[in-house]
Amino acid sequence: MKASVLDKVKILAESAKYDVSCSSSGTTRQNKAGGVGNTVGGMGVCHSFAEDGRCISLLKIMLTNHCIYDCAYCVNRRSNDRPRATLSVTELVDLTMEFYRRNYIEGLFLSSGVVRSADYTMERMVRVIKDLRQVHRFNGYIHMKSIPGASRELVNEAGLYADRLSVNVEIPKEESLRHLAPEKDFRSVFQPMRYIQQGVLESNEERKKYRHAPRFAPAGQSTQVIVGATPETDKDILFLSSALYKRPTMRRVYYSGYVSVNDYDTRLPALKQPPLVRENRLYQADWLMRFYQFRVDEIVDDRFPDLDLEVDPKLAWALRHPEQFPIDVNRADYEMLLRVPGIGVKSAKLIVVSRRYSRLGFYQLKKIGVVMKKAKYFITCHELPTKTVHELSPQTVRGLLVPRPKKREDERQLKLLFTDDE
């Protein structure tokens, strides 16, 4: 690799690290005779997971970190004085193939700043993935970020070569987006999303008629929301996510805790560290919506617009609704089992199957995989002597499950001691 290209890679891989919306699940593109790479099969390399759970490596890089936009929250904003670089189409294609042949990567995650116009940038990105597929016959996983405001023709062409396309929403409400990124609006973001959705649905219909019709973005689309840069509540974020999941091609909404990269901009909050706990709670709530049959208004509402940072969303819901518990695991239906803290999808299915043959008790549930430390307060079963949430009260159960950290208490006492001495 030439020194000049290596210097560009260092800059562009560093610039791409704040985009978290990488995932390779949902596609089964396989190698073919005479080709290289397989979707299931160092610097700028991120780890993602295939649909079957295997970890794969992606080259995560930007085509360029030059940008015509001046978004307050972006490290690559136009007004920032930082090293800039641009890879040519040939350089990026050769780089991807070299990394693959050296077994550094198994796929590509490609994004870019916007130069000249959305269509100009999008056209160059499409050329990269088109050359990989058609010239080098690369069959590895490709995730490409569609540029907001790109034309339908370019989005349609990108979908023929990429496994997944994504467009970042970034900010949950349009008024906040206009405040931090005056040159952007929701229309430029949601229009390419609609193009991707239409392309996937049309492709699916065509493949019903013609077996070998080309697939369009077989892994669907994803998006990313920045958490903590604006005053929106978790309720605002989760209602947006719920609306996006109603679209048939939306696979994942990623949540990225705001990293203070432009602390000189007074429009942004002064955070000492990213809100990682809040980000984690949003992912847990997202999981409840997608796999546990929870509605958004059950997780957050006007009374509780933000997620509890001390306990996970399912436990928080259970503590707010003690009237629903305890449930008898030997009789309760599958949907209600999913609502018990400590019981996951796999455990709930095993309970439904196992109780056909014998009554389940404490040790059987533990062997199945139920987290009894949590679940014991919300269930009744054979040989379970623990008092339930109904007998102990939600506050008591919360205190038992979320003990005050001893270290913090000691620090508080020490601080009070020194304050009294003064």
ChimeraX attribute file (.defattr): number of C-alpha atoms within 10 A of each C-alpha:
attribute: neighborCount
match mode: 1-to-1
recipient: residues
	/A:1	9
	/A:2	6
	/A:3	8
	/A:4	8
	/A:5	16
	/A:6	13
	/A:7	11
	/A:8	19
	/A:9	23
	/A:10	14
	/A:11	20
	/A:12	26
	/A:13	20
	/A:14	16
	/A:15	25
	/A:16	23
	/A:17	14
	/A:18	14
	/A:19	19
	/A:20	16
	/A:21	22
	/A:22	25
	/A:23	23
	/A:24	28
	/A:25	23
	/A:26	18
	/A:27	17
	/A:28	17
	/A:29	18
	/A:30	15
	/A:31	17
	/A:32	12
	/A:33	6
	/A:34	8
	/A:35	16
	/A:36	19
	/A:37	21
	/A:38	17
	/A:39	23
	/A:40	23
	/A:41	17
	/A:42	10
	/A:43	13
	/A:44	21
	/A:45	21
	/A:46	19
	/A:47	15
	/A:48	18
	/A:49	16
	/A:50	18
	/A:51	16
	/A:52	9
	/A:53	10
	/A:54	12
	/A:55	14
	/A:56	20
	/A:57	23
	/A:58	30
	/A:59	24
	/A:60	25
	/A:61	29
	/A:62	28
	/A:63	26
	/A:64	25
	/A:65	28
	/A:66	21
	/A:67	19
	/A:68	17
	/A:69	18
	/A:70	18
	/A:71	20
	/A:72	25
	/A:73	23
	/A:74	19
	/A:75	20
	/A:76	26
	/A:77	20
	/A:78	18
	/A:79	13
	/A:80	12
	/A:81	9
	/A:82	13
	/A:83	12
	/A:84	14
	/A:85	19
	/A:86	19
	/A:87	18
	/A:88	15
	/A:89	17
	/A:90	13
	/A:91	14
	/A:92	22
	/A:93	19
	/A:94	17
	/A:95	18
	/A:96	22
	/A:97	20
	/A:98	14
	/A:99	17
	/A:100	21
	/A:101	13
	/A:102	8
	/A:103	10
	/A:104	16
	/A:105	26
	/A:106	26
	/A:107	30
	/A:108	25
	/A:109	26
	/A:110	24
	/A:111	25
	/A:112	25
	/A:113	22
	/A:114	21
	/A:115	16
	/A:116	10
	/A:117	13
	/A:118	18
	/A:119	20
	/A:120	14
	/A:121	21
	/A:122	26
	/A:123	18
	/A:124	15
	/A:125	25
	/A:126	22
	/A:127	17
	/A:128	22
	/A:129	25
	/A:130	20
	/A:131	17
	/A:132	23
	/A:133	19
	/A:134	12
	/A:135	11
	/A:136	16
	/A:137	17
	/A:138	25
	/A:139	22
	/A:140	26
	/A:141	32
	/A:142	26
	/A:143	29
	/A:144	27
	/A:145	26
	/A:146	29
	/A:147	28
	/A:148	24
	/A:149	20
	/A:150	21
	/A:151	17
	/A:152	16
	/A:153	11
	/A:154	19
	/A:155	22
	/A:156	18
	/A:157	16
	/A:158	27
	/A:159	26
	/A:160	21
	/A:161	28
	/A:162	27
	/A:163	27
	/A:164	30
	/A:165	28
	/A:166	28
	/A:167	23
	/A:168	21
	/A:169	23
	/A:170	19
	/A:171	23
	/A:172	24
	/A:173	17
	/A:174	15
	/A:175	13
	/A:176	16
	/A:177	20
	/A:178	15
	/A:179	14
	/A:180	21
	/A:181	19
	/A:182	14
	/A:183	12
	/A:184	18
	/A:185	18
	/A:186	18
	/A:187	12
	/A:188	17
	/A:189	21
	/A:190	16
	/A:191	17
	/A:192	24
	/A:193	27
	/A:194	14
	/A:195	18
	/A:196	28
	/A:197	20
	/A:198	16
	/A:199	22
	/A:200	24
	/A:201	15
	/A:202	13
	/A:203	20
	/A:204	17
	/A:205	11
	/A:206	15
	/A:207	14
	/A:208	10
	/A:209	9
	/A:210	11
	/A:211	8
	/A:212	9
	/A:213	13
	/A:214	15
	/A:215	20
	/A:216	26
	/A:217	28
	/A:218	23
	/A:219	26
	/A:220	26
	/A:221	27
	/A:222	25
	/A:223	25
	/A:224	22
	/A:225	22
	/A:226	22
	/A:227	26
	/A:228	23
	/A:229	24
	/A:230	19
	/A:231	13
	/A:232	16
	/A:233	16
	/A:234	24
	/A:235	20
	/A:236	16
	/A:237	19
	/A:238	25
	/A:239	17
	/A:240	17
	/A:241	23
	/A:242	16
	/A:243	11
	/A:244	18
	/A:245	18
	/A:246	9
	/A:247	12
	/A:248	13
	/A:249	22
	/A:250	20
	/A:251	20
	/A:252	21
	/A:253	23
	/A:254	24
	/A:255	25
	/A:256	25
	/A:257	21
	/A:258	23
	/A:259	22
	/A:260	20
	/A:261	13
	/A:262	18
	/A:263	15
	/A:264	10
	/A:265	13
	/A:266	9
	/A:267	14
	/A:268	19
	/A:269	15
	/A:270	14
	/A:271	13
	/A:272	9
	/A:273	10
	/A:274	16
	/A:275	16
	/A:276	16
	/A:277	13
	/A:278	21
	/A:279	21
	/A:280	16
	/A:281	21
	/A:282	25
	/A:283	18
	/A:284	15
	/A:285	23
	/A:286	24
	/A:287	14
	/A:288	19
	/A:289	19
	/A:290	15
	/A:291	11
	/A:292	18
	/A:293	13
	/A:294	18
	/A:295	15
	/A:296	19
	/A:297	13
	/A:298	12
	/A:299	22
	/A:300	22
	/A:301	15
	/A:302	8
	/A:303	6
	/A:304	14
	/A:305	16
	/A:306	20
	/A:307	21
	/A:308	16
	/A:309	14
	/A:310	15
	/A:311	15
	/A:312	16
	/A:313	24
	/A:314	21
	/A:315	21
	/A:316	18
	/A:317	19
	/A:318	18
	/A:319	21
	/A:320	12
	/A:321	12
	/A:322	15
	/A:323	10
	/A:324	14
	/A:325	19
	/A:326	20
	/A:327	18
	/A:328	16
	/A:329	24
	/A:330	19
	/A:331	13
	/A:332	13
	/A:333	13
	/A:334	14
	/A:335	13
	/A:336	16
	/A:337	24
	/A:338	22
	/A:339	23
	/A:340	26
	/A:341	25
	/A:342	20
	/A:343	21
	/A:344	18
	/A:345	14
	/A:346	12
	/A:347	20
	/A:348	25
	/A:349	15
	/A:350	15
	/A:351	23
	/A:352	16
	/A:353	11
	/A:354	16
	/A:355	15
	/A:356	10
	/A:357	7
	/A:358	10
	/A:359	15
	/A:360	22
	/A:361	16
	/A:362	16
	/A:363	14
	/A:364	16
	/A:365	21
	/A:366	14
	/A:367	10
	/A:368	17
	/A:369	17
	/A:370	24
	/A:371	16
	/A:372	17
	/A:373	12
	/A:374	18
	/A:375	18
	/A:376	22
	/A:377	24
	/A:378	27
	/A:379	23
	/A:380	23
	/A:381	18
	/A:382	14
	/A:383	11
	/A:384	15
	/A:385	10
	/A:386	13
	/A:387	16
	/A:388	21
	/A:389	23
	/A:390	15
	/A:391	12
	/A:392	13
	/A:393	14
	/A:394	19
	/A:395	12
	/A:396	12
	/A:397	19
	/A:398	18
	/A:399	10
	/A:400	12
	/A:401	14
	/A:402	11
	/A:403	9
	/A:404	10
	/A:405	8
	/A:406	9
	/A:407	9
	/A:408	10
	/A:409	11
	/A:410	11
	/A:411	11
	/A:412	11
	/A:413	12
	/A:414	12
	/A:415	11
	/A:416	12
	/A:417	11
	/A:418	9
	/A:419	9
	/A:420	8
	/A:421	6
	/A:422	6
